[in-house]
Amino acid sequence: MDCNIVKDLIPLYIDGCCSSESAKTVEDHISKCQECRELLEIMKTPANIEEETIPNKFGRINLWKASVLQSVLLFVAFGLIAIGVAMEARTPLGLLNGYWAFNLVVPATGLLLSLTTWYFVRLFRNKKRFSDACSLITLAIIICAWIWAMMHYEASFINEPEILFASILLNSMGIALTVIFCFLSKVLSNKYAKLLGKE
């Protein structure tokens, strides 16, 4: 029998929808024809269906994980800002005025605002470029926030360079947090991009 006819019958044969005569014809043909026998085996294998459904399931799980990661970071950053603002409200005027703003509120605000970059992950070619951009954006936002805070608190070391070293020491926690948040932004944005399927 012609292979093209048997190939048309194979799906019916697999589903058990053909007559017993057609089934016998298919069986006789595949016992002699290697090509049709291989086609029958391929069509009988349910792996094609599993391959389509499994990525969708994992895709949804990864999307959920990415959303949770971003939400947790937003919550942590907002919590740090709230703590910093509460502590700053208790800070007396003088040299310590602005201590918590520089050391906690500014770096946490930079981290919080940089998370908006994560919504644009699809614009980047790969996860490395995305994570590098997130780290640099975090640093840029923190620097802008520091400049604003210096003007707002009328930082005395701008006009008095002799106390610059003391000011740097006083704000060392903010500098350390800036470095930590830039590093975290790079690492966690890389993980976020990976969860969303970026190579």
C-alpha positions as CSV (number, residue, x, y, z in Angstrom):
1,M,0.0,0.0,0.0
2,D,1.1,3.6,-0.7
3,C,2.9,5.3,2.3
4,N,0.9,8.4,1.9
5,I,-2.4,6.6,2.5
6,V,-0.9,4.8,5.6
7,K,0.4,8.1,6.9
8,D,-3.2,9.4,6.7
9,L,-4.5,6.4,8.5
10,I,-1.9,6.4,11.3
11,P,-3.6,9.1,13.5
12,L,-6.9,7.1,13.2
13,Y,-5.1,3.9,14.0
14,I,-3.5,5.4,17.2
15,D,-6.9,6.8,18.3
16,G,-8.6,3.5,17.6
17,C,-11.0,5.2,15.3
18,C,-10.4,3.2,12.1
19,S,-12.0,-0.1,11.0
20,S,-10.4,-3.4,11.8
21,E,-9.6,-3.8,8.0
22,S,-7.8,-0.4,8.0
23,A,-6.0,-1.3,11.3
24,K,-4.8,-4.6,9.7
25,T,-3.6,-2.7,6.6
26,V,-1.6,-0.3,8.7
27,E,-0.1,-3.1,10.8
28,D,0.9,-5.0,7.7
29,H,2.5,-1.9,6.1
30,I,4.5,-0.8,9.1
31,S,5.9,-4.3,9.6
32,K,7.6,-3.8,6.2
33,C,8.1,0.0,6.0
34,Q,10.7,1.5,8.4
35,E,9.7,5.1,7.7
36,C,6.1,4.6,8.6
37,R,7.0,2.5,11.6
38,E,9.2,5.4,12.9
39,L,6.3,7.9,12.2
40,L,3.9,5.7,14.2
41,E,6.3,5.6,17.2
42,I,6.8,9.4,17.1
43,M,3.1,10.1,16.9
44,K,2.3,7.6,19.7
45,T,4.8,9.4,22.1
46,P,3.0,11.9,24.4
47,A,6.2,13.8,25.0
48,N,5.2,16.5,22.5
49,I,2.2,17.4,24.7
50,E,4.3,17.4,27.9
51,E,6.9,19.6,26.4
52,E,4.3,22.3,25.6
53,T,2.6,22.2,29.0
54,I,5.6,22.0,31.4
55,P,7.3,25.3,30.3
56,N,4.0,27.1,30.8
57,K,3.7,25.7,34.3
58,F,7.3,26.7,35.2
59,G,6.8,30.0,33.5
60,R,3.9,30.9,35.8
61,I,5.9,29.7,38.8
62,N,8.9,31.8,37.8
63,L,6.7,34.8,37.1
64,W,5.2,34.5,40.6
65,K,8.7,34.2,42.1
66,A,9.9,37.3,40.3
67,S,6.9,39.2,41.5
68,V,7.5,38.1,45.1
69,L,11.2,39.1,44.9
70,Q,10.3,42.5,43.7
71,S,7.5,43.0,46.3
72,V,9.8,41.9,49.1
73,L,12.5,44.4,48.1
74,L,9.9,47.2,47.8
75,F,8.6,46.3,51.3
76,V,12.1,46.2,52.8
77,A,13.2,49.5,51.2
78,F,10.0,51.2,52.3
79,G,10.4,49.8,55.8
80,L,14.0,51.2,56.0
81,I,12.8,54.6,54.8
82,A,10.1,54.6,57.4
83,I,12.6,53.7,60.2
84,G,15.0,56.3,58.9
85,V,12.4,59.0,58.9
86,A,11.2,58.1,62.4
87,M,14.8,58.2,63.7
88,E,15.6,61.5,61.9
89,A,12.5,63.0,63.6
90,R,14.2,62.3,67.0
91,T,17.6,63.7,65.9
92,P,18.6,67.0,67.6
93,L,19.7,70.0,65.6
94,G,23.4,70.5,65.1
95,L,26.1,68.2,63.6
96,L,23.8,65.1,64.0
97,N,20.9,66.7,62.2
98,G,20.4,64.7,59.0
99,Y,22.4,61.7,60.3
100,W,19.6,59.2,59.6
101,A,18.6,60.9,56.4
102,F,22.1,60.5,55.0
103,N,22.8,57.1,56.5
104,L,19.5,55.3,56.0
105,V,16.8,57.2,54.1
106,V,18.9,58.3,51.1
107,P,20.4,54.8,50.3
108,A,17.0,53.1,50.9
109,T,15.2,55.6,48.7
110,G,17.8,54.9,45.9
111,L,17.1,51.2,46.2
112,L,13.3,51.8,46.3
113,L,13.3,54.1,43.2
114,S,15.7,51.9,41.3
115,L,13.2,49.0,41.5
116,T,11.1,50.8,38.9
117,T,13.8,49.8,36.4
118,W,12.7,46.2,36.8
119,Y,9.5,46.9,35.0
120,F,11.6,47.5,31.8
121,V,13.5,44.2,31.9
122,R,12.2,43.3,28.5
123,L,14.0,46.2,26.9
124,F,17.4,44.7,27.7
125,R,19.1,42.1,25.5
126,N,20.3,39.9,28.3
127,K,20.4,39.6,32.1
128,K,24.0,40.9,32.4
129,R,23.2,44.2,30.7
130,F,20.0,44.5,32.8
131,S,21.7,43.9,36.1
132,D,24.6,46.3,35.2
133,A,22.0,49.0,34.3
134,C,20.1,48.4,37.6
135,S,23.3,48.7,39.7
136,L,24.3,52.0,37.9
137,I,20.8,53.4,38.1
138,T,20.7,52.6,41.9
139,L,24.0,54.4,42.3
140,A,22.9,57.4,40.2
141,I,19.6,57.8,42.2
142,I,21.4,57.6,45.5
143,I,24.0,60.2,44.4
144,C,21.1,62.5,43.3
145,A,19.4,61.9,46.7
146,W,22.6,62.7,48.5
147,I,23.0,66.0,46.6
148,W,19.4,66.9,47.5
149,A,19.9,65.9,51.1
150,M,23.1,68.1,51.3
151,M,21.2,71.1,50.0
152,H,18.2,70.4,52.2
153,Y,20.2,70.0,55.4
154,E,22.7,72.7,54.3
155,A,25.6,70.4,54.9
156,S,28.3,72.4,56.6
157,F,31.2,70.4,55.0
158,I,30.4,72.1,51.7
159,N,31.5,75.4,53.1
160,E,33.9,74.1,55.7
161,P,36.4,71.6,54.1
162,E,38.2,71.2,57.5
163,I,35.3,69.1,58.8
164,L,35.0,67.0,55.6
165,F,36.8,64.0,57.1
166,A,34.6,64.1,60.2
167,S,31.5,64.2,58.0
168,I,32.6,61.3,55.9
169,L,33.2,59.2,59.1
170,L,29.8,60.3,60.4
171,N,28.1,59.2,57.1
172,S,30.1,56.0,56.7
173,M,27.1,53.8,57.3
174,G,25.3,55.6,54.4
175,I,28.3,55.0,52.2
176,A,28.5,51.3,53.2
177,L,24.7,50.9,52.6
178,T,25.1,52.6,49.2
179,V,27.7,50.0,48.2
180,I,25.6,47.1,49.6
181,F,22.4,48.3,47.9
182,C,24.2,48.7,44.5
183,F,25.6,45.2,44.9
184,L,22.2,43.8,45.9
185,S,20.6,45.6,43.0
186,K,23.0,43.9,40.6
187,V,22.7,40.4,42.0
188,L,18.9,40.4,42.6
189,S,18.1,42.1,39.3
190,N,20.1,39.3,37.6
191,K,18.0,36.7,39.4
192,Y,14.8,38.6,38.5
193,A,15.8,38.6,34.8
194,K,16.7,34.9,34.9
195,L,13.3,34.1,36.4
196,L,11.7,36.0,33.5
197,G,13.7,33.9,31.0
198,K,16.5,36.4,30.1
199,E,19.6,34.7,28.9
